């Protein structure tokens, strides 16, 4: 709540929580460029790449599963103190990563790091909403969410720069002084625990277990190829635990998942839109550099710079969305953002092999701007739809919806992509030399085969991007159910 006890002006509060979101978001993607060096140092061979991927997966799982519980702890015990405790957990985890001597050690440390780091975004959003009047929530949430997007965007470049100057361990050691500065700055913010609120620990344990099982199930490509029953078993177990959780919550005085959250149409619609945005975003983020590095024959650096044209526009879109939200309303901003996303991705799906400027930058920037525009209205409407004592919890659940969407999208991409590529290649046969065939003829047949192979790959990537564009268009349906409010109150107009 906005009170006289606040000792920092609103811009400083937004700076502190925005910096916190930025620093911890770096660690979601920083390990991507560090992975080769890390594998070499820990003596992990390329044949163990599937095991090494747990370094990334462990962070995402810890980030997703712990976030709603920590969000509720913040609603009960106060945003500032829980934020500080989360920073301590983050520092412990990042220090353990920095001194890791084995893969198992690092995976466990990454989970600890994610539990602490994952709390900074929803609690930061809740602190930001306290810093400004309700009519300015869109701007505040856009700034914090934009900072988190910028961190995720710059993570690979940040990690690469540090590896050039030192080694991969310094990526994680540098988190310690950054977190210490944030920890001390938070002492200037008042802590406002809600004495009437209680933490539902049993519900928290059940929710963490359910989210872990569902996330693991969604992350398996066999969910779509039907080659293994494991993801369905995990998903069924997760849903069963969810049923137990709901039964427990009905008998709990102050449940972790308050029934009011799921009676609010705007809150449910915001989560539905966020899930679909997550699916579209991960497909686009994987496809653009992969298309550049394979069928288009570009270097990894070029592929990364192409992706930067899209991801670089996301933080800008987040701030712009927050600025115009108060005047335009939720629905127009959401429809405009999702429409731009679909338009940009559809234009990218029409690229040929020699695409150049200005189309390349323009198309990717349009998609990135669209992804950014929807961030503030989704979060603002979700928070205005719930009571103040569940604000951080609501913010956590919205972030989790996006993470689950990204997990689902990635699994679908890998499963459908392999199957579809095999279908496209089914009519192509490698041109073996035939008796009496000249070298020129053999070379011509090989060139024709390579051209057909490239065309099949390009068609595959185009289809990926069209699916991502379609996901953004489908997200307009829940967006229309979010309400027409302009951020002045918790109600729709």
Long-range contacts (C-beta under 8 A, 24 or more apart in sequence): 1-130, 1-192, 1-388, 2-130, 2-131, 2-132, 2-133, 3-190, 3-192, 5-190, 6-131, 6-189, 6-190, 7-188, 7-189, 7-190, 8-188, 8-189, 10-131, 10-132, 10-140, 12-188, 13-127, 13-128, 13-131, 13-189, 14-128, 14-131, 14-140, 14-143, 14-144, 16-182, 16-185, 16-186, 16-189, 17-120, 17-123, 17-124, 17-125, 17-127, 17-128, 17-144, 18-124, 18-128, 18-143, 18-144, 18-146, 18-147, 19-147, 19-182, 20-83, 20-87, 20-120, 20-124, 20-182, 21-120, 21-121, 21-124, 21-144, 21-145, 21-147, 21-148, 21-151, 22-147, 22-148, 22-150, 22-151, 23-120, 23-151, 23-175, 23-178, 23-179, 23-182, 24-90, 24-116, 24-117, 24-118, 24-120, 24-121, 24-151, 25-117, 25-121, 25-147, 25-148, 25-149, 25-150, 25-151, 25-152, 25-155, 26-151, 26-152, 26-154, 26-155, 26-158, 27-59, 27-94, 27-113, 27-114, 27-117, 27-155, 27-172, 27-175, 28-59, 28-60, 28-63, 28-151, 28-152, 28-155, 29-152, 29-153, 29-155, 29-156, 29-159, 30-155, 30-156, 30-158, 30-159, 30-171, 31-55, 31-56, 31-59, 31-159, 31-171, 32-56, 32-155, 32-156, 32-159, 33-156, 33-157, 33-159, 33-160, 33-163, 34-159, 34-163, 34-168, 34-171, 37-163, 37-167, 37-168, 38-106, 38-168, 41-167, 41-168, 42-100, 42-101, 42-102, 42-103, 42-106, 44-103, 48-103, 51-103, 52-103, 54-103, 54-107, 55-103, 55-106, 55-107, 55-110, 57-219, 58-107, 58-108, 58-110, 58-111, 58-114, 59-110, 59-111, 59-113, 59-114, 60-114, 60-215, 60-403, 60-407, 61-111, 61-114, 61-212, 61-215, 61-216, 62-110, 62-111, 62-112, 62-113, 62-114, 62-115, 62-118, 63-114, 63-115, 63-117, 63-118, 63-403, 64-118, 64-211, 64-215, 64-400, 64-403, 64-404, 64-407, 65-208, 65-211, 65-212, 65-215, 66-114, 66-115, 66-118, 66-119, 66-208, 67-118, 67-119, 67-121, 67-122, 67-396, 67-399, 67-400, 68-204, 68-207, 68-211, 68-256, 68-257, 68-393, 68-396, 68-397, 68-400, 69-204, 69-207, 69-208, 69-256, 70-115, 70-118, 70-119, 70-122, 70-123, 70-396, 71-119, 71-122, 71-123, 71-126, 71-392, 71-393, 71-394, 71-395, 71-396, 71-397, 72-199, 72-200, 72-204, 72-256, 72-390, 72-392, 72-393, 72-396, 73-199, 74-119, 74-122, 74-123, 74-126, 74-392, 75-126, 75-194, 75-197, 75-389, 75-390, 75-391, 75-392, 75-393, 76-193, 76-194, 76-197, 76-198, 76-199, 77-193, 77-199, 78-191, 78-192, 78-193, 78-194, 79-123, 79-126, 79-127, 79-130, 79-189, 79-191, 79-192, 79-392, 80-127, 80-186, 80-189, 80-190, 80-191, 80-192, 81-191, 81-193, 82-119, 82-123, 83-119, 83-120, 83-123, 83-124, 83-127, 83-186, 84-183, 84-186, 86-115, 86-116, 86-117, 86-119, 86-120, 86-123, 87-116, 87-120, 87-179, 87-182, 87-183, 87-186, 88-116, 88-183, 89-115, 89-116, 90-116, 90-117, 90-120, 90-175, 90-179, 91-116, 91-175, 91-176, 91-179, 91-180, 92-116, 93-117, 94-172, 94-173, 94-175, 94-176, 94-179, 95-172, 95-173, 95-176, 97-172, 98-169, 98-170, 98-172, 98-173, 99-169, 113-172, 121-145, 121-148, 121-395, 121-399, 122-392, 122-393, 122-395, 122-396, 122-398, 122-399, 123-392, 123-395, 124-148, 125-379, 125-383, 125-392, 125-395, 126-383, 126-391, 126-392, 126-395, 127-189, 129-383, 129-391, 134-384, 134-487, 134-488, 134-489, 134-490, 135-326, 135-486, 135-487, 135-488, 136-326, 136-487, 137-380, 137-383, 137-384, 137-487, 138-321, 138-322, 138-323, 138-325, 138-326, 138-376, 138-377, 138-380, 138-487, 139-319, 139-322, 139-323, 139-325, 139-326, 139-376, 140-322, 141-322, 141-375, 141-376, 141-379, 141-380, 141-383, 142-318, 142-319, 142-320, 142-321, 142-322, 142-323, 142-325, 142-375, 142-376, 143-318, 143-319, 143-322, 145-318, 145-375, 145-376, 145-379, 146-314, 146-315, 146-316, 146-318, 146-319, 146-322, 146-372, 146-375, 147-315, 149-311, 149-314, 149-315, 149-318, 149-372, 149-375, 150-314, 150-315, 152-311, 153-308, 153-311, 153-312, 153-314, 153-315, 156-304, 157-304, 157-308, 194-389, 196-389, 197-254, 197-389, 198-253, 198-254, 199-256, 200-249, 200-252, 200-254, 200-255, 200-256, 202-248, 202-252, 203-245, 203-248, 203-249, 203-252, 203-255, 203-256, 203-257, 204-256, 206-241, 206-244, 206-245, 206-248, 207-245, 207-256, 207-257, 209-238, 209-241, 210-238, 210-239, 210-241, 210-242, 210-245, 211-238, 211-400, 212-238, 213-237, 213-238, 213-241, 214-238, 214-239, 214-242, 214-404, 215-403, 215-404, 215-407, 218-404, 218-407, 218-408, 218-411, 219-407, 219-410, 219-411, 220-411, 221-411, 221-414, 221-415, 221-418, 222-415, 223-411, 223-412, 223-415, 224-411, 224-412, 224-415, 224-416, 225-415, 225-418, 225-419, 256-393, 258-386, 258-390, 258-393, 260-386, 260-387, 260-390, 261-386, 261-390, 261-393, 261-394, 261-397, 264-385, 264-386, 265-385, 265-481, 265-483, 266-381, 266-382, 266-384, 266-385, 266-481, 266-482, 266-483, 266-492, 267-381, 267-382, 267-385, 267-386, 267-394, 268-478, 268-481, 269-381, 269-478, 269-479, 269-480, 269-481, 269-482, 269-483, 270-378, 270-379, 270-381, 270-382, 270-385, 270-398, 270-478, 270-482, 271-382, 271-397, 271-398, 271-401, 272-401, 272-475, 272-478, 272-481, 273-334, 273-338, 273-374, 273-378, 273-475, 273-478, 273-479, 273-482, 274-378, 274-398, 274-401, 274-402, 274-405, 275-401, 275-402, 275-404, 275-405, 275-408, 276-405, 276-471, 276-472, 276-474, 276-475, 276-478, 277-338, 277-341, 277-371, 277-374, 277-378, 277-402, 277-405, 277-471, 277-472, 277-475, 278-401, 278-402, 278-403, 278-404, 278-405, 278-406, 278-408, 278-409, 279-405, 279-406, 279-408, 279-409, 279-412, 279-468, 279-471, 280-341, 280-345, 280-371, 280-409, 280-468, 280-469, 280-471, 280-472, 280-475, 281-371, 281-402, 281-405, 281-406, 281-409, 281-468, 282-405, 282-406, 282-409, 282-410, 282-413, 283-409, 283-413, 283-464, 283-465, 283-467, 283-468, 283-471, 284-310, 284-345, 284-348, 284-367, 284-465, 284-468, 285-310, 285-311, 286-410, 286-413, 287-413, 287-461, 287-464, 287-465, 287-468, 288-348, 288-364, 290-461, 291-351, 291-458, 291-461, 294-457, 295-353, 295-454, 295-457, 295-458, 295-461, 296-353, 296-355, 306-360, 306-364, 307-364, 309-360, 309-361, 309-364, 309-365, 309-368, 310-344, 310-364, 310-365, 310-367, 310-368, 310-371, 311-368, 312-365, 312-368, 313-364, 313-365, 313-366, 313-367, 313-368, 313-369, 313-371, 313-372, 314-368, 314-369, 314-371, 314-372, 314-375, 315-372, 316-368, 316-369, 316-372, 317-368, 317-369, 317-370, 317-371, 317-372, 317-373, 317-375, 318-372, 318-373, 318-375, 318-376, 319-372, 320-369, 320-372, 320-373, 321-372, 321-373, 321-374, 321-375, 321-376, 321-377, 322-376, 322-380, 325-376, 325-377, 325-380, 325-486, 325-487, 326-486, 326-487, 326-488, 327-486, 328-486, 329-484, 329-485, 329-486, 329-493, 330-377, 330-380, 330-381, 330-479, 330-482, 330-483, 330-484, 330-485, 330-486, 330-487, 330-492, 331-479, 331-480, 331-482, 331-483, 331-484, 333-373, 333-374, 333-376, 333-377, 334-373, 334-374, 334-377, 334-378, 334-476, 334-479, 334-480, 334-482, 335-476, 335-479, 335-480, 336-370, 336-373, 337-369, 337-370, 337-371, 337-372, 337-373, 337-374, 337-377, 338-370, 338-374, 338-472, 338-473, 338-475, 338-476, 338-479, 339-370, 339-472, 339-473, 339-476, 340-366, 340-367, 340-369, 340-370, 340-373, 341-367, 341-370, 341-371, 341-374, 341-469, 341-472, 342-370, 342-469, 342-470, 342-472, 342-473, 343-367, 343-370, 343-469, 344-368, 344-369, 344-370, 345-465, 345-466, 345-468, 345-469, 345-472, 346-465, 346-466, 346-469, 348-465, 349-461, 349-462, 349-463, 349-465, 349-466, 349-469, 350-462, 351-462, 352-458, 353-454, 353-458, 370-472, 374-475, 374-479, 377-482, 378-482, 380-487, 381-482, 381-483, 381-485, 384-485, 384-487, 384-489, 384-490, 384-491, 385-483, 385-490, 409-471, 413-464, 417-460, 417-464, 420-460, 420-463, 421-456, 421-457, 421-460, 424-456, 424-459, 424-460, 425-453, 425-456, 428-452, 428-453, 428-456
